[in-house]
Amino acid sequence: MMPRWLVAGRDRSALHTAFLILALMCTVPAYAAHAKRTAHTNPPRPAAPVVKDQDGVAEARLIEVYKLIGHAQNREALAKADRLVEEFPHFQLAQLVHGDLLAAQTRPLKTFGDVPESLAAGSGSALAELREESQRRVRALRERPAVGTVPSQFLALSQKTKHAIAVDASRSRLYLFENTATGLSLVADYYISVGKAGTAKTAEGDQRTPLGVYYITSNLDPKSLKDFYGSGALPISYPNMLDSKRGKTGGGIWLHGTPPNQFSRAPQATDGCVVLANPDLQHIIRTVEVRTTPVVIATQLNWVPSQSARAESKPFEDALLGWRNAKTSGNLQQVLTYYTPDFNSNGKTLAQWTPILKTEIDQTQGRTIQLKDVSYLRWTDAADTMVVTFGEVADGARVGWTKRQYWIRQENQWKIFFEGVI
C-alpha cells in the first residue's frame, strides 16, 4: 500500500509540490539493498551496462523519476529508477528513490527516504547531509532564473570572453553562460559543493569557499592529480586584489571533480574548493578558456534583466572615460586624482607607480588612448568594487597593454586601488 500522498486521485498539484520539496532525500548506501530484500521479488533481467554520465543527464533522469512518483505512476518510476541505479550505482540520491519505491511495494512509507531506524542510527551525519543536498537540488531546479536575466555582477563582457561562470552557494549551484553577440546566455547549470565551514574565506585552512570575482588561471592535467580530485581541476585566482587588500590569506582554490567512487558530495563538504560531479566538470573543462573566463562566487546570486545591469554601470563608465581622457591629455596630476592613497600594484605604492604612469603618458605623445575589449564586473559587499579588464592602445600604435584595474567607490567617487598588466 502506498502512502496517501502517493495515491492516484488526490490533488495532483499539491502532491507534486509536496513531492518535489520532500522527495529529494538521500540515504545510506545500504538502504536500497535493505528495501530490495523486503520487497516482492521481480523477475530477473539482464544488468544494464555501466555507462559514463554526460553532463547533467543523471540528475535529469532522477528528476524524471520524481515526477512520475508525483503523478502516482510508480511502476514506471521504479523501472526508470532500476535502470538509473544500475548505470550509476554510486549516485546516492538515485539509490534513495529506488529504495523507497521498492519498500513501498510491501509497506506504507511514512516519508520520503524512509530509512529503517537500524540504518539511520549508523549513518552518523551522512543522512542529514544528503537530505540537505537533495533539498538544495530541488530548490535550484524549481526556482529557475527568469529568462533574460543575469547575475548582477556581470555588467559588461568583451566578446573575447567566450564564457562566464557564477556560483550560488545558497542553492549549491554553478551556472555556465555563453557570451553571445546579444549578451550572456545561460547554457547549463550544475549541483556543486562548497567549504565545510561555508563561504566567506578569510584565512588559510578555514575550510571556507571565497566570495568574489575571480578568473580561471590554469587547467591542471588530470594525470598529475590524485583520484580525490576526480576528472580534473581548474584553479581560480584567489586571493584576488580585493582579498589581498583586506588581508585574506590562503590559496589553492579550485573547481574540481569527485573521486571515482563518489558521484557528488554534500553541500558543505570541501576544504574551500568548488566541487562538481565529474561529467559536469568535464563539460566545463571542454568549454571554458583559461585566463579569460570570470568566476563569480556569491552567497546568493541576484538575477537582474541584462539591460538594467548595463544601465547600473553608467556612473562607472563615466569615471573610466574620465581616467582615459586625463591620461590622453598628458596631465599626470589629474590622472593621479583617480587613484587611492593606498594604491598598490604588486607591491608598488602609488609613489612607486607614478613614474610608470609618467612613462606611459610620455610614450603616447598626446595621442588619444583607446580602451578596447573592455569587461567590467561588479562586486558589492561592505564596499562597492569594480574589476575592469581592457586593452590600452594609443592611436597609431600597433601594440599596447592588456590591463586589469580594481576600482572602489568612495563617497560616490570611483577610485583605482590596483592596476597591473596581465
C-alpha positions in Angstrom: 0.0 0.0 0.0 1.4 3.4 -1.0 1.2 6.4 1.4 -1.9 8.6 1.0 0.2 11.4 -0.6 1.2 9.0 -3.4 -2.2 7.6 -4.2 -3.8 8.4 -7.6 -6.8 10.6 -7.5 -5.6 13.1 -4.9 -4.9 16.7 -5.7 -2.1 16.3 -8.2 -0.8 19.8 -7.9 -0.4 19.6 -4.1 1.1 16.1 -4.5 3.6 17.3 -7.0 4.7 20.2 -4.8 4.9 18.1 -1.7 6.9 15.5 -3.6 9.4 17.9 -5.0 10.0 19.5 -1.6 10.3 16.3 0.3 11.3 13.6 -2.1 14.9 14.6 -2.7 16.2 13.0 0.4 19.2 10.6 0.3 20.1 7.7 2.4 22.9 5.5 3.5 24.0 3.1 0.7 22.6 0.0 2.5 19.0 1.4 2.3 18.4 0.3 -1.3 19.7 -3.1 -0.6 17.5 -3.4 2.5 14.5 -2.3 0.6 15.2 -4.8 -2.2 15.4 -7.7 0.4 12.0 -6.7 1.8 10.2 -6.0 -1.4 8.4 -8.5 -3.7 10.8 -10.3 -6.0 10.6 -9.2 -9.6 11.7 -11.4 -12.5 15.4 -11.0 -13.1 16.5 -9.2 -16.2 19.9 -8.6 -17.7 22.0 -6.0 -15.9 22.4 -2.7 -17.8 26.0 -1.8 -18.7 27.6 0.8 -16.5 27.8 4.0 -18.6 29.5 7.3 -18.3 27.2 10.2 -17.5 27.0 13.1 -19.8 26.9 16.5 -18.0 23.6 16.7 -16.0 22.0 13.7 -17.6 21.9 11.5 -14.4 20.3 14.3 -12.4 17.7 14.9 -15.2 16.8 11.3 -15.2 16.4 11.3 -11.4 14.1 14.3 -11.6 12.0 12.4 -14.2 11.6 9.6 -11.7 10.4 12.0 -9.1 7.8 13.5 -11.5 6.5 10.0 -12.2 6.0 9.4 -8.5 4.4 12.7 -8.1 1.8 11.6 -10.6 1.3 8.2 -8.9 3.0 6.4 -11.9 5.0 4.3 -9.5 5.5 1.2 -11.8 7.0 3.4 -14.5 9.1 5.3 -11.9 10.5 2.0 -10.5 11.5 0.8 -13.9 13.4 4.0 -14.6 14.9 4.0 -11.1 16.1 0.4 -11.6 17.9 1.4 -14.7 19.4 4.5 -13.2 21.0 2.8 -10.2 22.3 0.0 -12.3 24.1 2.5 -14.6 25.1 4.9 -11.7 25.5 2.7 -8.6 27.4 5.5 -6.8 24.6 8.1 -7.2 23.2 8.0 -3.7 20.2 10.2 -4.5 19.1 7.7 -7.1 19.6 4.9 -4.6 17.2 6.7 -2.2 14.2 6.9 -4.5 14.9 3.4 -5.8 14.9 2.1 -2.2 11.6 4.0 -1.4 9.9 2.5 -4.5 11.0 -1.0 -3.6 10.0 -0.6 0.0 6.6 0.8 -0.9 5.6 -2.5 -2.5 5.3 -4.1 0.9 4.6 -1.4 3.4 3.3 2.2 3.7 6.0 4.9 3.6 6.0 7.5 6.4 8.1 9.9 4.5 10.5 10.0 1.5 13.8 8.5 2.4 12.0 6.3 4.9 15.2 4.7 6.2 14.9 1.9 8.8 16.0 3.1 12.3 18.8 0.5 12.4 20.3 2.0 9.3 19.6 5.6 10.2 21.3 5.2 13.6 24.5 4.0 12.0 24.7 6.8 9.3 26.1 9.5 11.6 25.7 12.9 9.9 25.6 11.4 6.4 21.9 11.1 6.2 21.2 14.7 7.3 23.9 16.0 4.9 22.4 14.0 2.0 18.9 15.2 2.7 20.2 18.8 2.7 21.9 18.1 -0.6 18.6 16.9 -2.1 16.6 19.8 -0.8 19.1 22.2 -2.4 19.0 20.4 -5.7 15.2 20.6 -5.9 15.1 24.3 -4.8 17.5 25.2 -7.6 15.5 23.2 -10.1 12.2 24.7 -9.0 13.4 28.3 -8.7 14.8 28.9 -12.1 16.3 32.2 -13.2 13.9 34.3 -15.3 14.6 34.3 -19.0 16.7 37.3 -20.0 18.2 37.8 -16.5 21.9 37.6 -15.5 23.7 37.7 -12.1 24.1 41.4 -11.2 27.9 41.2 -11.1 28.1 40.8 -14.9 27.8 44.3 -16.2 29.8 44.1 -19.5 31.9 41.4 -21.0 34.2 41.7 -24.0 33.4 39.5 -27.0 36.8 38.0 -26.4 35.4 36.5 -23.2 33.5 33.4 -24.6 32.0 32.1 -21.3 31.4 33.1 -17.7 30.6 31.1 -14.5 28.6 32.1 -11.5 28.2 30.1 -8.3 25.2 30.4 -5.9 26.3 28.8 -2.6 22.8 29.0 -1.1 21.5 26.8 -3.9 24.6 24.7 -4.3 24.5 25.6 -7.9 27.0 26.6 -10.6 25.7 28.4 -13.7 27.6 28.4 -17.0 27.0 31.2 -19.5 27.9 31.7 -23.1 28.8 35.2 -24.1 26.9 35.8 -27.4 26.5 38.8 -29.6 23.3 39.7 -27.8 24.7 39.1 -24.3 25.1 36.3 -21.8 23.0 33.2 -22.3 22.6 30.5 -19.7 23.6 27.2 -21.3 23.9 24.8 -18.3 23.8 24.6 -14.5 25.1 22.0 -12.1 24.9 20.9 -8.5 28.1 21.8 -6.5 29.6 21.5 -3.0 31.5 24.3 -1.1 33.5 24.5 2.0 32.8 22.6 5.2 32.5 25.9 7.1 30.6 27.6 4.4 31.7 30.7 2.5 33.5 34.0 3.1 37.1 32.7 3.2 39.5 34.9 5.2 42.4 32.7 6.2 44.3 29.6 5.1 42.8 26.4 6.4 39.5 27.9 7.5 37.6 25.4 5.2 35.6 28.2 3.6 35.0 29.0 0.0 35.9 32.6 -1.0 33.3 35.1 -2.2 34.2 37.5 -5.0 35.1 37.9 -8.7 37.9 35.5 -9.9 39.3 34.1 -13.1 40.3 30.6 -14.1 44.1 30.6 -14.1 45.0 27.2 -15.5 43.8 23.7 -16.4 45.6 21.0 -14.4 46.4 17.7 -16.2 44.3 15.0 -14.5 47.3 12.7 -14.7 49.1 14.9 -12.3 46.3 14.8 -9.7 45.2 12.3 -7.1 42.0 10.4 -7.6 40.4 12.6 -4.9 40.2 15.5 -7.4 38.3 13.4 -9.9 38.5 14.2 -13.6 40.4 17.4 -13.4 40.9 20.8 -11.8 40.6 24.5 -12.8 42.4 26.7 -10.3 40.9 30.2 -9.7 42.6 33.5 -8.8 42.0 33.6 -5.0 43.2 35.7 -3.4 42.3 38.5 -5.8 43.4 42.1 -5.3 40.5 43.0 -3.1 41.1 39.9 -1.0 44.8 40.9 -0.6 43.8 44.5 0.3 41.7 43.0 3.1 44.5 40.8 4.4 42.9 37.5 3.4 45.3 34.5 3.2 45.3 31.0 1.7 45.2 29.7 -1.8 44.7 26.6 -3.9 41.0 27.2 -4.5 40.0 25.0 -7.5 36.9 23.9 -9.4 37.4 20.1 -9.4 35.7 16.7 -9.5 35.0 13.9 -7.2 36.7 10.5 -6.5 35.7 7.8 -9.0 33.5 6.0 -6.4 31.6 9.1 -5.4 29.0 10.8 -7.7 28.6 14.0 -5.6 29.4 15.4 -2.2 27.3 17.1 0.5 26.6 20.8 0.0 29.3 21.8 2.5 32.0 19.2 2.3 35.2 20.7 0.8 38.2 22.4 2.2 37.2 25.6 0.3 37.1 24.4 -3.3 34.0 24.2 -5.5 33.4 20.6 -6.3 31.2 19.2 -9.2 30.3 15.7 -10.4 33.0 14.5 -12.8 30.9 14.7 -16.0 29.8 18.2 -15.2 33.3 19.3 -14.6 34.5 17.6 -17.8 31.9 19.7 -19.8 33.2 22.9 -18.2 36.8 22.0 -18.9 36.0 21.3 -22.5 34.1 24.6 -22.8 35.9 27.4 -21.0 39.1 29.2 -21.7 41.9 29.7 -19.2 42.7 33.3 -18.0 39.7 34.9 -19.8 36.8 33.1 -18.0 35.4 35.0 -15.0 34.1 33.1 -12.0 31.7 34.9 -9.6 31.1 33.2 -6.3 28.3 34.6 -4.2 26.3 33.6 -1.1 23.2 34.2 -3.2 23.0 35.5 -6.8 20.9 38.4 -7.6 19.4 38.0 -11.0 18.5 41.1 -12.9 17.5 42.0 -16.5 20.6 42.3 -18.6 19.6 45.8 -19.8 19.3 47.1 -16.2 22.7 45.7 -15.3 24.3 47.7 -18.1 22.3 50.8 -17.0 23.7 50.4 -13.5 27.2 50.8 -14.8 26.8 54.2 -16.4 28.4 56.2 -13.4 31.4 53.9 -13.5 31.7 54.1 -17.3 31.9 57.9 -16.9 34.7 57.5 -14.3 36.7 55.1 -16.6 36.3 57.5 -19.5 37.5 60.4 -17.3 40.6 58.5 -16.4 41.3 57.7 -20.1 40.8 61.4 -21.1 43.1 62.6 -18.3 45.8 60.2 -19.4 45.3 61.2 -23.0 45.7 64.9 -22.0 49.1 64.2 -20.5 48.2 65.8 -17.2 49.8 63.5 -14.7 48.4 65.3 -11.6 44.9 64.9 -13.0 45.5 61.2 -13.7 46.7 60.7 -10.1 43.3 62.0 -8.7 41.8 58.7 -9.9 44.0 56.6 -7.6 43.5 55.9 -3.9 46.3 56.9 -1.4 46.7 53.2 -0.5 47.1 52.1 -4.2 49.2 49.0 -4.6 50.4 47.3 -7.8 52.1 44.0 -7.0 54.0 45.6 -4.1 54.4 49.1 -5.7 52.9 52.0 -3.8 51.4 55.0 -5.5 54.6 56.9 -5.2 56.5 54.0 -6.9 53.7 53.6 -9.5 53.8 57.3 -10.5 57.0 57.1 -12.6 55.5 54.2 -14.5 52.4 56.3 -15.2 54.5 59.2 -16.4 56.5 56.9 -18.8 53.2 55.6 -20.2 51.9 59.1 -20.7 55.2 60.3 -22.4 55.1 57.3 -24.8 51.6 58.3 -26.0 52.9 61.7 -27.0 49.5 63.3 -26.8 47.8 60.7 -29.0 44.3 59.6 -28.0 44.3 56.4 -25.8 41.7 53.8 -26.9 40.3 51.2 -24.5 39.4 48.1 -26.4 37.7 44.8 -25.4 36.5 46.2 -22.1 35.0 44.0 -19.5 33.8 45.0 -16.0 32.3 43.0 -13.2 30.9 44.5 -10.0 31.3 43.1 -6.5 29.3 44.7 -3.7 29.6 43.7 0.0 30.9 46.2 2.6 32.3 48.1 -0.3 31.4 48.7 -4.0 34.1 47.3 -6.2 34.6 47.1 -10.0 37.0 44.7 -11.7 37.9 46.0 -15.1 39.9 44.4 -17.9 40.8 46.2 -21.2 43.4 46.7 -23.9 45.1 50.1 -23.8 46.4 51.3 -27.2 47.4 54.8 -28.3 46.1 55.9 -31.8 48.6 54.8 -34.4 50.3 52.2 -32.2 50.4 48.6 -33.2 50.6 47.1 -29.8 49.5 48.1 -26.3 48.9 46.7 -22.9 46.2 44.4 -21.6 45.4 45.7 -18.1 43.3 44.9 -15.1 42.2 47.5 -12.7 40.3 47.3 -9.4 38.2 50.4 -8.6 36.4 51.1 -5.3 33.6 53.6 -4.8 34.5 56.2 -2.0 32.0 58.9 -1.2 30.3 58.4 -4.6 33.6 58.7 -6.5 35.3 55.8 -8.2 39.0 55.4 -7.4 41.6 52.8 -8.6 43.3 50.8 -5.8 45.1 48.3 -8.1 46.4 48.4 -11.7 48.6 45.9 -13.5 49.4 44.4 -16.8 48.2 40.9 -17.5 
